[in-house]
Amino acid sequence: MPKQVPTSRLARGSKLGAAAAGQVLRSGRTRMAMVGRSERVREQLREESTVRAAEQLVTVLGGMKGIAMKLGQMLSVLDLDLVPPEHREAFQQKLAVLRDSAPTVPFADMRAVLEADLGRPISELFAEFEDEPIAAASIGQVYRARLHDGRTVAVKVQYPGIDTAVRADLRNLVMLRRVLQSAVAWVTPALIDELARNLENELDYRLEASTHARIAGVFRGHPFIAVPPPIPELCSTRVLVSEYFPGIGFAGIRELPQHARDRIGEIVYRFYIGSLFSFDEFCGDPHPGNVLLGADGRVAFIDFGLFNKMDPALVDFELACLRAAAEDRGEDLHRLWRERGVFDSTTPVSVDECLDYVYAASEWCLVDQALRVTPELASGAFLLAIDPRATEFVGMKQQNLPPEHLFSRRADFLTFGVLGQLEACANWHRIAREWMYGDEPATELGRAHRQWLDTSAPRSVRKRLRARSQHRTVANETGE
């Protein structure tokens, strides 16, 4: 029986048509509910062979430095309750090796790096400097200090010799590619290449400082997002100094009442996902350790080592795919993916398989209903999308997502993982419609954000948004 979805250009492009499509999805795609899929992942992880594969991955990577930390952060979004009790303790111990593998370095050695890079004694650079680190980055340590002008700053310093160690890891990672793929199917060559390329860039804090300064400029004066700016004259290859943002860390945020966590979850979603579709750039490293809650209610985001600017045409492609999936236009989604080379042209992939695959991972932001994101849901979406072993996804085993889209999808999954740790609840689709269709904001935060965009955002940002709005209008009218 044909799906009752509007087919005319006018209907598909109108809010009425999109609402009708949403009604079809609410009634017709309940069989693809993420809750049910998450339970299937639970059963999958109960297989001893799957647990052994995950343990093998962390064992192989356990001795590495920056690469291990990044993969550890990715794996940490998984709900460990999905792992059978008899395997859980061993898996947690192995995962901790990746997540907490930062070396212990005496302050004297870290001080030597700082002074060598900035060319002056620490007493000349800072009025006060606390020698106990306040946080650990993947390739460095973070300290708190005070400048001579009275400003409190955060000082990120690379571990001595970490650049040599990471580059050695990168060479070894290429050699271990087959081992990694045999251990866990989703560690694809594209993922390895993407991690290697971006981690190499992370070794130069000057690049990060430049990106950091640009993003701080974009969000200056924002009503609920804060990006503490860097201090350019104190940034070098191995040292990055930025204004210090006093706030509650993620552990404290998780203890807040539900309504507060819902609010913070919406802000996290808007910053990490909305930035791609609004500004054509986004942070590729969503992680709980990079989120702070200020006393004034603003949420601060830190760490811009993995940040990506995306070709606007590619962003428009992703928006077209989202709209096609949200409106149940499987034929259009299949065509878009085929033309982009997402799946192997020699492997038969059906229209329904394309739609079902997208919904397995992204139903949370495609269906017009409130959803509380739990660690279990985040794990289910993550594993089903990156390890499509389920029989209905047999064709997608050969997917070949282009690297530029792989980076944004990883950010999507990691953001979902952060929301799962918050157990945040919202109608994520209603928020996403602001950038998918240009809808008026449906939340208080959305209205505050829109007012900032219209009145206070940098002129370059407003110009970019106008161009995107015009393109989106044309796309809506043509049903793309």
N, C-alpha and C positions, 0 to 999 in steps of 0.2 A: 504493500500500500504506500503510495507516495507521501512524503512528509509534507504537512500543511504549513509550509513556510512561504512568506511573500516572495514572489519572483520578479515583479516589475521593478524597474530602476527606482521609481518614485517610492514604492513601498519599502524596498530594501534600504533606501537611503534616508527614510524618515524615522523619527523617533517612534512613531506609531508602529511602523513595520518592525523595528528592532524590538519593541516591547512584545509584539506578537511572537517573534522568534523566541524571545526569552520564555514566553508562556509554553511554547512547544517543548523547550528544553526542560522546563520544570516538570512537565508531565511525561515526557518521552525518554529522558536520559537518566531516570532514577536507577536503572539497572547498572549504570556506570558509577554509582556513588563511591566517593573516595573512602568512606568508612568501610565498605565491603572489600574494596581493593586492599586497604591497609591490613585487614584480617588475612587476606590471601598472602600478603608479604610475610605476615607473622608465621603462617604455615610454612612458607618457603624457607624462612630462616631457621625453622626447627630442623630442617634437614642438616644432618651433621656435616655433609660435604660442603654446604654453603658456609657454615661457621669456620670450617678448616680453611676454606679459601680466603676468608677475611683475615684470619689469623696469619696466614701465609703472607698476605700483603703487608701487614704491619711489621712482621718479622723481617721481611726483605728490606723495608724502608727504615727500620729501627735505628740504624747507625748513621743515617743521613742528617743533614742540618736543616737548611731552609725548606727544601722540598718536603721533608718529613713533616715539618710544622704545618705547611700549607695543606697537605693531604690529611693530616690529623685534624685540622680545623674543619675540613670538608666532612670527614667521617664523624666528627663530634655532633653533627646535626641528627645523627641516627638515634632513635629511641632504643637504648640498650635493653629495655624490657622486652623488645622483640626477640632478643637472643635467648635461647633456652637457658634456664637457671643453671644447669650443669656446666654450661660453657661461659656464663656471663662473667665470672670473676677473672678467668684467664684472659678473656677478650678485653675487659676493662683495663687490665694491667698492660696488655700489649698496646692498646689504644693510647694509654697515658704516656707511653714512650714517645709516640708521635706528637701528642698534644703538648707535652711538657718537656720536650727534649732540649730546651734552651740550655746552653752550657753555663756553669757557674764560673764567673770570671772575677778576680779580685778588682776592687775599685781602682787600685793603682794602675792596673793595665788599661782599664777603660779610660781613666784620666789621661793616660799617655796618648791614646787614640785621639781624644778630644783636643788636647793641646797641640799635637802634631798637625792635625787638620786645620785648626784655626790659627795656628802660629803664635799664640800668646799663652801665658800662664793662666790657669783657671781663675786666679784671684783678680786678674785684670779684666777678664771677660765677665765675671759675675760677682755681685756683692756677697751672695751666699750660695752655697751649693750643697745639697743633701747627698751624702755618699751612699745612702741606702736606696736602691731602685724602687720606684713606685709601680712599675709594670714591666713586662717582658714583651718585646716584639719578636717576630719570627727570626730576625737576624741581628737583633740588638737589644739594648736595655734602655729604659726610660727613667729619667731622674727629674726631680723638682729643684728649681733654682730661682734666684731673684737677681734681676738686673740692677745696675747702679742707678737706673732711673726709677726704681721701685716696682717695676712690673714683675709678677710671678710668671715663670715660664716652665714649659716641659722640654726636656733635653733628651733627644733620642740619639744614642751613640752605638755604632756598630761594634760587634764583638771583634777583637783583633784577629786577623787572619780568616774571618768568615767568608770574605770574597773568594779566597783561594779554595776553601773547603766547599763552598756552594758550586763553584765552577767544576770542581772534581766530581761532585755529586751529579751535576748535569751530564757530564760525559758518561758516568756510570749508569745513569738513568736510561740513556739511549741504548747502552749495551744490555740492560735488564728489561728492555721493552717486552720481549717475548715472555719472560718470567712473570712480569706484572700482568700481562693480558691473560695468561693461563691461570693466574691466581684469581683475578676478578675481571669478568668480561667487560665491564664498563670503563676500565682503564685503557682507552683507545689511543692509537698513535696521535690523533689530533689533540686529545686532552694532554698527553705528555708533552707534545710540542708547545702547546699553549702555556702550560705551567713553566716550562723551561724558558720560553721567550720572555715572559713577564717577570719571572724571578730574576733573570739577568738584569732587567731594567731596575728592579728594586734595589740592586746593589749600589746605585748612584742616588744618594739622597738629594742631590741637586735637582734631578728630574722630578722627584717627589715634591720638593719644595715649590717648584714652579707650578705643578699641577695644584698643589695645596693652596697656593696664593690665588690662583684663578678661581677655584671653587669658593674660597672664602669671600672673594669679591662678588661672585654671583649671589651668594646667600646673605650678604651684608644687609642688616636691617630686617631680616625675615622674622615673622611673628612667632614662629615656634621651632625653627631649625637654626642651630648655631654651628659655625665652623671656625674655631679659634685660629686666627691667621698665623703664618710663620713669620719669623724675624729674618729677612733675607740676608742681612749682613752677618748673621751667625750660622748660616747653613753652608755645608760643604759636602764633599762626596760621602763622608762617613758620619756627619753630624747634622741633625735637623733640630732647630729650636723654634718652638711656637708658643704663643700665649697659652697660659695654663687655664683650663676650664674646671672650676671646682664643681663637682657633681657626684651624684650617687652612681656607682657602678652597676653592672647588670645583675649581680647577685642581690643587691638591695632592691633593684627595680622589680625583680621577680617576687619580692615579698609584699609589694604594694597591693591595694585592693583591685578587684577585677576592672572597675571602670577606669582606673589610672593606667592599668596595663593595656586596656583596649585603646586608650588615647595614644599611648606611646607606640603601640603596634601600628596604628594608622600613620603616625609620623615616620616610623621606620619604613613602611611600605612606600610612602610618598617619596622619601629621599632615595632609597635604593632602587626602586622600580620606576617611579614617576619621572625621575631625572632623565632616564634614557629617552622616554617618549616626549619629554618637554624640551630638553636641552641637547639631545643627541650625544650625551656623555653620561657615564655612570661609574660608580665604584664597583669594581669586580671582586671585592673582598668583604662582603657583609659578614660581620662576626660580632658576637655579643661583647667582646672585649673592646670594640670600637664605638660603643654607645654609652653616653653619660646623660643623666638627668639633672638639670640645673635647678636651683632653688626657685627660679622664676617660671618654671614649667617648660622652658625650652629644652630640646634634646640636642646634645652636641654629638657630632660625628668626627672621628679622628682617623688617621692613618690612610694616606692616599697613594701608597706605593703601587697598588694595582688599580689603575684607573684607565678607562678607555674612552676615546672619542670615536664615534661611529659615523660612517657615511650616512647622511640623511636619507639617501635612497634605500639603504639597508634597514634603517629604522622604519621607513614607510612599508617595506616588505613585511617586517614583523607585525606592524599594526594591521596590515591587510590579512595576515594569517590569523591574528586574534579575532578580527571581525568575522572572518569566514567561519571559524570554529564556533564563536558565540552565537551566530545566526544559523548554525547547522548546515552551512553551505559546503558540504563535503567535496563536491566536484571541484569547486573553486580552490579549496585547500589542497586537494590532490594535484591540481594543475600547477599551483604556485610552488609546491614542493618539488614536483617533477622538473619544472623549468629551472629551479634553483639547484637541482642536483642533490637534494636532501637524501633521497633513497636511490639505490642502485637501479638503473634503468632495466637491467637484465632480471631483476627480482620482481615478481608480481606483487604489488601492494595495492590493496583495494581501497576504495573511497572510505568505506566504513572503518577500515583498519587505521587510516590516517586520523579520522575524527576520534576514534576510541583511544588511540595512543595519546593524542593531545589532551583528552579529557582525563585520562588516567593520571596525568601529572598536573594539569592546570584547571581542573574543574572549579577549584576554589575561587578563581577570579573570572570565570566565564559564565557562571550561572547566577541569576539574580536572586540571591537569598543570603541571609546571614549565616556565617560559618565560624565556629570556634576552631582555631588551628591548634592542634595538639602535637606533641612530639611524635606520637604514633602516626598521625596523618602525614606529617612532614616526611617521616621515614618511608611511608608507603609510596608517596608521590615520587620521592627521590629515587628509590630503588626500581620502581616499575618503569620509570622513564629512561634511566641510564643502564638498566640491565633487563632489557625486554625479552625475558625467557618465556613469558606466558604464551600459550599457544596462539592466542588471538593476535599476537604481535610478531609472528614468525617472520614476516617480511621486513619489519623494522629492525631486525637483528643486523641488517646490512646498511643501516642508515649511515649517512656520511654528511653530518652537519658541518657546513663550512666553518672554519675557525672563528671568523668574525661573529657568527651567531652562537657558537659554542661558549664564548666568553660571557655573552649576555644571558644565556640559559643557565650557566653555572651561578651567576649572580641571582637569578630568579630562584633557584633551588635553595641557595644559602639564605636568602631573605626569608623564604618559607620556613626554613629551619629555625631562624631567629624568632619568627612569629610563633612557632611551635613551642619554643622555650618559654615564651611569654604567655602562652595559651590565650592569645588575643582573639577577640571576636569582632567581626564587622561584616558588612555587606561589601566584600572586596570588589565585586563587579561594579557596584554603583560608584565606587571611587575610581576604578579604572576607566569608566565611561567618560570621564573628563578628558582623558587623552585618546581614548578610542574613537569617540563620537563628538567630542566638543560639548558634552552636556554641561548644564549648570551644576555646580557642586551640590552634593546631597548631604554634606556634613558641615558642622561648624568649622572644623579645621579646613575643609575645602574652601569654604567661603572666605576665610582669612587669607588663605594662600592665593586665591584668585584676586582678592583686593590688592595684595602685595604685588602680584604680577602686573596688574593694571596700573599701579601708581608708583611703585618703588623699585621694581626690578631694574637691573641695568638695561640701557637702551638696546644693546646687542641681543639680550635675551628676549625682549619684547619683539624685536624685529624677526628673530628666528621663530617665535611662537606664531606670529601673524602668517609667516610663510607656511608653517605646518598646518595652520588652521585652513588656509586656502586650499592646500593640497588635500586635506582631509575632506573638505566639502566636495571636491571633485570626485574623490574616491567613494564617498557615500552615495553620490548621485549615480555612479556607474556600477555600484555593488561590488567594488573591489576592496 
